Amino acid sequence: MGKRTHKDILELIRSFQNFLDKKPSLTKMYEEIQMMKFKVRPIQGDLSAVNLKNEKFITTLWSLGKLDEFFQKEFYQLGEKNKDLFKKVFDSIYERYQNDLNRVSLLWERTPTKESFLEVEIYKERLGRKIN
């Protein structure tokens, strides 16, 4: 397959955005997130007070995971000139989802200590790579 042009890149991103707009059920997204090997690690605060099945959290994390898969699949097939455009658009979409994720309230509704501070790290476990 030949290298993609600017127009093809924009069409590729548009088609990916359409894919994201047609999300599967919440249960299916949750299952896919588990297969994506996301890990949630508390940095500060009590993780037991967190609702990791929050709909907005699952939807946003699923979208980020699919965005990562899309990047891994498409980026390395591009020519050098097209990589810059692709990366700029990708970074913009990524930043939007990351901001959405930062605004999600993960505390259980019945949790009395809503003022408590919670900071978590969310990362994706990569196969074949071991980080020391």
PyMOL commands that set and color helices and strands:
alter all, ss='L'
color gray80, all
select helices_A, chain A and resi 6-21+26-35+47-49+55-77+80-103
alter helices_A, ss='H'
color red, helices_A
select strands_A, chain A and resi 38-44+119-124
alter strands_A, ss='S'
color yellow, strands_A
deselect
rebuild
show_as cartoon
